[in-house]
Amino acid sequence: MPQVFSMQAIAHIQSGFPSKFGVPRQSGLVDALEATLIFEPEFRNDSALRGLEGFSHLWLVWVFHQAVRPTWSPTVRPPRLGGNRRVGVFATRSPFRPNPIALSAVRLAGIEHTVQWGTVLKIRGADLVDGTPVLDIKPYLPYADCIPGALGGFAAVPAEEALEVVIPPGLWERVPPAHREALRGVLAQDPRPHYQNDPQRIYGFFFAGLEVRFTVENGVLTVRDIANAPPDRNRA
Amino acid sequence: MPQVFSMQAIAHIQSGFPSKFGVPRQSGLVDALEATLIFEPEFRNDSALRGLEGFSHLWLVWVFHQAVRPTWSPTVRPPRLGGNRRVGVFATRSPFRPNPIALSAVRLAGIEHTVQWGTVLKIRGADLVDGTPVLDIKPYLPYADCIPGALGGFAAVPAEEALEVVIPPGLWERVPPAHREALRGVLAQDPRPHYQNDPQRIYGFFFAGLEVRFTVENGVLTVRDIANAPPDRNRA
């Protein structure tokens, strides 16, 4: 008799990424990346947030809503191993697990009162697609959640895939100043799908209302174009 | 239109605690406390665990199955504040949240092949009741999950509630040696319900097939009796 539990989204994320392309692989890699957590109307209750301001970081428990597959995958090929080696799904943070639940530690940058959505949370360092459903928010407790000596297997250290980023000034001007630091961080993290490595290919993704196109060669990412994204590409 | 997601237990916990009484408040507080994670038959697949042995710690995403209430509680009174101050539920790790999802970082002590249950995980430092349903297992990634400088609000440091533990030798003999260190750790963590503080009262809980009764006065816990628990009290 399988035990089944029904979970309801209590909030969703508003972020600059309409799809997973370009999203950093884990939370915290690009602190400049800002997102907003908007509670669903049923869960807009300011007293539920009382005391949250004392915590600098939060756990978000969310749903891989774009990774819906009819079944789970016992093994996957994580990007960290070049996309060629299969490991067990439970040894990874891959979306293709039996229950599409994800976990991200994000920085709480602010608690803001808005007219349209009630009280929202401003978060930093989020690896989240626009529209991501959130099941729970928990305070990050350093004494229970931080295990600095933990052995991280094949993912022991952050991937050394930080690219050098070259952006022609003419293109950089097209990026609203508020998004520049975040965009630079996202590019340094190598937004290419898995470990593709074709110096001739022009890659692209959408972020913060822009379409960004680039090439990568010898560890250097060069931006080739930045344009306003078509309106239908701005939201997930 | 609320978004609802159906989650299925992929495993359950086998532990020495038939109920939440006596369970340490967070994972990691008592490393000697051992538990076993047993996969549900549908999810017994050794290839899904390939590579897990490289990680020293895991995240368990589980369900507060004993904390079922018809609705959630926007504010709660955490034990850390003496049980008298109300804070928002999202500023705590209380069970009484909209979705009864919990998070624990545990130490992976072993991956064991059994005849009865296939491959099981031996874990340490678990704050888990026997029978707890598990929704997901993730590797603990120090570079993403450990934030040593995080500010922990009112829960910034572990509670200084470690009690001095006094166990008469005659009673200590009744504890199987394999469980002694764990029991001592559990007692030091103060198993009394919330911040009860009646020196006259004899408290009790069940652990590892034993019924343990004790009193607490002036920071000293004295064990008053240890007996074999009635058979119906051994399982959740």
Interface residues (C-beta under 8 A of the other chain):
Chain A: P2 Q3 V4 F5 S6 M7 Q8 A9 I10 Q26 S27 G28 L29 E40 E42 F43 N45 S47 A48 L49 R50 G51 L52 E53 G54 F55 S56 H57 W59 V61 V63 P74 T75 R86 V87 G88 V89 F90 A91 T92 R93 R97 P98 N99 P100 I101 L103 A105 P133 L135 D136 I137 K138 P139 Y140 L141 P142 Y143 A144 D145 C146 I147 P148 G149 A150 L151 G152 G153 F154 A155 A156 V157 P158
Chain B: P2 Q3 V4 F5 S6 M7 Q8 A9 I10 H12 Q26 S27 G28 L29 E40 E42 F43 N45 S47 A48 L49 R50 G51 L52 E53 G54 F55 S56 H57 W59 V61 V63 H65 P74 T75 R86 V87 G88 V89 F90 A91 T92 R93 R97 P98 N99 P100 I101 L103 A105 P133 L135 D136 I137 K138 P139 Y140 L141 P142 Y143 A144 D145 C146 I147 P148 G149 A150 L151 G152 G153 F154 A155 A156 V157 P158
